[in-house]
Amino acid sequence: MSNYPRMHSAEHLLNQAMVRLFNCSRCFSAHINSKKSKCDYHFERPLTAQEIQRVQDEVNQAIQADYPAGFEIMSSQEAQKQFNIERVPGQAKLSQFRIVRMGDYDACPCIGDHVSSTGQIGAFKITTAGFEAGVVRIRFKLGCPG
C-alpha cells in the first residue's frame, strides 16, 4: 500500500499512458516514493526523446483534466475477466477486488491510497527513461499541485 497518494495516482496515469501510446502492459515493477518514483515496463526497445515527451504530455493532460478518482468493489470473477490481477497482494484469496478509477481515463485493481481527483497530483515530469534487457525504466517526479 502506498503512503504517497499523489505519486501513486501518477503511477496509474503513467501506466495508462503507456498502454494507450504503445499498447504495452502496465508496469510489472514500481517503486513509489515521495520525491521520485520509477516504473518498469517490458518493452522491445528504448523510447525516443519524442516518445518520452509524448508520455509526459499524455500524463499531464490527464492531470489537467481533473478526473475524479474513486473506487468500486467488484467480484473476483468479474475482476479476473476485466483486469490483470497478478500484482494485487493476496489476490488468490480475495473474493472481491477494489477497482480504482481515474474518471474514464484509467481503471485497475489496487489497494493503495489515491488523490480524490487527478488535478491534485501536480505537474508530472519524467526525469530519465532507460532501457536494458527488454525493460524500459521510467523515473519521474511531481511538482506541487496548483
Residue frames relative to the residue before (quaternion, step in Angstrom):
aa qw qx qy qz dx dy dz
M 1.0000 0.0000 0.0000 0.0000 0.00 0.00 0.00
S 0.3858 -0.7460 0.5059 0.1970 3.55 -0.96 0.91
N 0.2725 -0.7403 0.5921 0.1648 3.54 -1.09 0.81
Y 0.6588 0.4757 -0.2829 0.5096 3.57 1.30 0.15
P 0.1889 -0.8471 0.4826 0.1175 3.61 0.38 1.20
R 0.6442 0.5177 -0.3413 0.4478 3.63 0.94 -0.77
M 0.6889 0.4715 -0.2785 0.4748 3.58 0.85 -0.99
H 0.6631 0.5090 -0.3149 0.4495 3.56 0.91 -0.89
S 0.6455 0.5029 -0.3154 0.4806 3.59 1.03 -0.75
A 0.6185 0.5267 -0.3378 0.4754 3.60 1.08 -0.71
E 0.5949 0.5574 -0.3614 0.4525 3.60 1.07 -0.67
H 0.6291 0.5315 -0.3333 0.4589 3.60 0.97 -0.84
L 0.6877 0.4777 -0.2867 0.4655 3.59 0.88 -0.93
L 0.6250 0.5258 -0.3362 0.4689 3.59 1.01 -0.76
N 0.6389 0.5262 -0.3291 0.4546 3.58 0.92 -0.86
Q 0.6914 0.4689 -0.2893 0.4673 3.57 0.84 -0.93
A 0.6080 0.5403 -0.3550 0.4608 3.61 1.05 -0.66
M 0.6572 0.4985 -0.3120 0.4715 3.60 0.95 -0.82
V 0.6312 0.5203 -0.3280 0.4727 3.59 0.99 -0.79
R 0.7065 0.4774 -0.2673 0.4488 3.59 0.82 -1.01
L 0.7466 0.4295 -0.2334 0.4513 3.57 0.84 -0.94
F 0.8277 0.2212 -0.0747 0.5103 3.59 0.99 -0.79
N 0.3723 -0.7538 0.4699 0.2690 3.58 1.29 0.05
C 0.4215 0.6770 -0.4865 0.3569 3.57 1.00 0.87
S 0.6101 -0.5321 0.4228 0.4073 3.57 -1.28 0.05
R 0.6253 -0.4878 0.4408 0.4204 3.53 -1.33 0.26
C 0.6807 -0.4835 0.3310 0.4397 3.60 -1.19 0.33
F 0.3526 -0.7257 0.5500 0.2156 3.55 -1.14 0.67
S 0.7726 0.1222 -0.0800 0.6179 3.56 1.31 -0.26
A 0.0309 0.7876 -0.6142 0.0393 3.55 -1.04 0.82
H 0.1002 -0.7430 0.6570 0.0784 3.53 -1.21 0.60
I 0.0867 -0.8263 0.5562 -0.0156 3.55 -0.38 1.28
N 0.0186 0.7848 -0.6153 0.0722 3.55 -0.80 1.12
S 0.6422 -0.5437 0.3640 0.3994 3.58 -1.20 0.27
K 0.7623 0.3861 -0.2077 0.4761 3.62 0.96 -0.80
K 0.7903 -0.0620 0.0578 0.6068 3.60 1.03 -0.75
S 0.1197 -0.7903 0.6001 0.0326 3.54 -1.19 0.61
K 0.1489 -0.7819 0.5960 0.1062 3.55 -1.30 0.20
C 0.1207 -0.7558 0.6403 0.0649 3.51 -1.29 0.61
D 0.2134 -0.7734 0.5887 0.0987 3.56 -1.05 0.87
Y 0.0975 -0.7956 0.5980 -0.0040 3.54 -0.95 1.03
H 0.4223 -0.6283 0.5762 0.3082 3.55 -1.10 0.68
F 0.1358 0.7878 -0.5760 0.1708 3.57 -0.69 1.13
E 0.4788 -0.7193 0.4368 0.2501 3.57 -1.07 0.68
R 0.8041 0.1073 -0.0264 0.5841 3.60 1.23 -0.27
P 0.6050 -0.5261 0.4191 0.4261 3.60 -1.24 0.13
L 0.4675 -0.6254 0.5326 0.3266 3.56 -1.24 0.40
T 0.4362 -0.6653 0.5349 0.2846 3.57 -1.11 0.69
A 0.6688 -0.4783 0.3758 0.4275 3.57 -1.29 0.27
Q 0.6518 0.5140 -0.3142 0.4606 3.59 1.01 -0.80
E 0.6526 0.5064 -0.3140 0.4681 3.59 1.01 -0.76
I 0.6140 0.5331 -0.3403 0.4723 3.58 1.03 -0.76
Q 0.6567 0.5004 -0.3060 0.4740 3.58 0.95 -0.85
R 0.6299 0.5328 -0.3293 0.4592 3.62 1.01 -0.79
V 0.6415 0.5110 -0.3221 0.4728 3.59 0.97 -0.84
Q 0.6623 0.5052 -0.3026 0.4632 3.58 0.87 -0.97
D 0.6624 0.5027 -0.3042 0.4646 3.59 0.92 -0.89
E 0.6384 0.5375 -0.3193 0.4490 3.59 0.97 -0.87
V 0.6664 0.4859 -0.3006 0.4790 3.59 0.91 -0.91
N 0.6739 0.4946 -0.3058 0.4558 3.60 0.89 -0.87
Q 0.6089 0.5312 -0.3564 0.4691 3.61 1.09 -0.59
A 0.6528 0.4977 -0.3139 0.4772 3.59 1.00 -0.78
I 0.6218 0.5201 -0.3374 0.4785 3.59 1.07 -0.69
Q 0.6960 0.4804 -0.2706 0.4601 3.58 0.87 -0.97
A 0.5860 0.5748 -0.3689 0.4360 3.60 1.17 -0.48
D 0.2441 -0.8193 0.4842 0.1862 3.58 1.29 -0.34
Y 0.0790 0.8215 -0.5530 0.1148 3.54 0.87 1.04
P 0.4566 -0.6419 0.5210 0.3286 3.61 -1.02 0.64
A 0.2039 -0.7596 0.6053 0.1226 3.56 -1.08 0.74
G 0.1810 0.7695 -0.5921 0.1567 3.54 -0.89 0.96
F 0.3168 -0.7468 0.5464 0.2084 3.54 -1.25 -0.21
E 0.1671 -0.7319 0.6480 0.1287 3.49 -1.40 0.28
I 0.3893 -0.6821 0.5623 0.2587 3.55 -1.24 0.41
M 0.0588 -0.8035 0.5917 -0.0292 3.53 -0.87 1.04
S 0.5509 -0.6037 0.4544 0.3544 3.59 -1.07 0.68
S 0.6353 -0.5398 0.4005 0.3802 3.54 -1.21 0.57
Q 0.6529 0.5271 -0.3157 0.4430 3.57 0.93 -0.89
E 0.6829 0.4740 -0.2854 0.4770 3.58 0.90 -0.91
A 0.6397 0.5288 -0.3264 0.4522 3.61 0.96 -0.84
Q 0.6629 0.5072 -0.3098 0.4553 3.59 0.95 -0.83
K 0.6265 0.5306 -0.3343 0.4627 3.59 1.13 -0.58
Q 0.7811 0.3903 -0.1716 0.4562 3.55 0.93 -0.94
F 0.8216 0.2167 -0.0542 0.5244 3.58 1.06 -0.72
N 0.4531 -0.5928 0.5743 0.3369 3.51 -1.38 0.27
I 0.1333 -0.8365 0.5302 0.0365 3.60 -0.47 1.19
E 0.3416 0.7981 -0.4540 0.2005 3.60 1.28 0.07
R 0.7337 0.4378 -0.2479 0.4566 3.63 0.95 -0.75
V 0.5231 0.6251 -0.4293 0.3890 3.62 1.22 -0.07
P 0.4467 -0.7079 0.4707 0.2789 3.63 -0.63 1.07
G 0.8504 0.1278 -0.1177 0.4966 3.57 -0.97 0.91
Q 0.2566 0.8350 -0.4650 0.1439 3.58 1.28 0.32
A 0.6159 0.5715 -0.3617 0.4040 3.62 1.02 -0.63
K 0.7212 0.4427 -0.2372 0.4770 3.59 1.15 -0.60
L 0.5784 0.6324 -0.3650 0.3638 3.59 1.21 -0.26
S 0.2784 -0.7406 0.5860 0.1749 3.54 -1.06 0.79
Q 0.7672 0.1773 -0.1097 0.6066 3.57 1.29 -0.38
F 0.2097 -0.7618 0.6002 0.1243 3.53 -1.25 0.50
R 0.3684 -0.6742 0.5966 0.2319 3.50 -1.24 0.65
I 0.1260 -0.7906 0.5983 0.0351 3.57 -0.61 1.17
V 0.2103 -0.7835 0.5776 0.0913 3.55 -0.60 1.19
R 0.1062 -0.7957 0.5960 0.0209 3.55 -0.89 1.01
M 0.1633 -0.7296 0.6579 0.0907 3.52 -1.12 0.87
G 0.7530 -0.2888 0.1393 0.5747 3.54 0.23 1.32
D 0.7001 -0.3877 0.3203 0.5069 3.56 -0.93 -0.88
Y 0.4605 0.7029 -0.4264 0.3347 3.58 1.30 0.24
D 0.8229 -0.0341 0.0730 0.5625 3.61 0.84 -0.92
A 0.0381 0.7535 -0.6563 0.0112 3.53 -1.27 0.59
C 0.2224 0.7594 -0.5939 0.1453 3.57 -0.99 0.85
P 0.5694 -0.5694 0.4529 0.3828 3.57 -1.23 0.44
C 0.1715 0.7884 -0.5684 0.1610 3.58 -0.87 0.92
I 0.2529 -0.7670 0.5712 0.1464 3.56 -1.11 0.71
G 0.5153 0.6963 -0.3838 0.3200 3.61 1.30 -0.13
D 0.5591 -0.5687 0.4881 0.3546 3.51 -1.41 0.08
H 0.0955 -0.8093 0.5795 -0.0016 3.57 -1.02 0.86
V 0.5771 -0.5325 0.4779 0.3938 3.54 -1.33 0.23
S 0.5176 -0.6323 0.4594 0.3481 3.60 -1.20 0.21
S 0.7758 0.0065 -0.0616 0.6279 3.59 1.31 -0.19
T 0.6169 -0.6019 0.3611 0.3561 3.56 -1.07 0.73
G 0.5721 0.6118 -0.3768 0.3954 3.61 1.14 -0.50
Q 0.6224 0.5505 -0.3312 0.4471 3.59 1.25 -0.34
I 0.5194 0.6765 -0.4037 0.3310 3.61 1.24 -0.21
G 0.3670 -0.7012 0.5304 0.3037 3.61 0.82 -0.93
A 0.6890 -0.4941 0.3336 0.4122 3.57 -1.26 0.34
F 0.3033 -0.7548 0.5662 0.1329 3.55 -0.95 1.04
K 0.0083 -0.8047 0.5920 -0.0438 3.56 -0.82 1.04
I 0.2800 -0.7215 0.6089 0.1740 3.57 -0.80 1.04
T 0.2584 -0.7895 0.5400 0.1355 3.56 -0.65 1.12
T 0.7783 -0.0972 0.0615 0.6173 3.59 1.07 -0.75
A 0.0697 -0.7472 0.6566 0.0752 3.53 -1.31 0.41
G 0.0260 -0.8211 0.5692 -0.0326 3.55 -0.54 1.17
F 0.2123 -0.7611 0.5990 0.1300 3.54 -1.32 0.27
E 0.1988 0.7574 -0.6060 0.1401 3.54 -0.94 0.94
A 0.8731 -0.0204 -0.0089 0.4870 3.56 -1.00 0.96
G 0.7518 -0.4244 0.2227 0.4529 3.57 0.82 0.99
V 0.6583 0.4671 -0.3080 0.5036 3.57 1.24 0.36
V 0.1941 -0.7261 0.6494 0.1159 3.53 -1.00 0.97
R 0.1208 -0.7727 0.6214 0.0467 3.56 -0.84 1.05
I 0.1017 -0.7816 0.6150 0.0229 3.54 -0.77 1.12
R 0.1291 -0.7652 0.6287 0.0504 3.55 -0.81 1.12
F 0.0179 0.8202 -0.5691 0.0558 3.55 -0.95 0.89
K 0.1326 -0.7462 0.6444 0.1020 3.51 -1.37 0.32
L 0.3540 -0.7335 0.5487 0.1887 3.53 -1.32 0.27
G 0.3816 -0.6655 0.5892 0.2535 3.50 -1.25 0.60
C 0.6584 -0.4876 0.3771 0.4319 3.55 -1.28 0.11
P 0.5000 -0.6317 0.4795 0.3480 3.60 -0.99 0.69
G 0.0827 -0.8386 0.5381 0.0188 3.53 -0.89 0.78
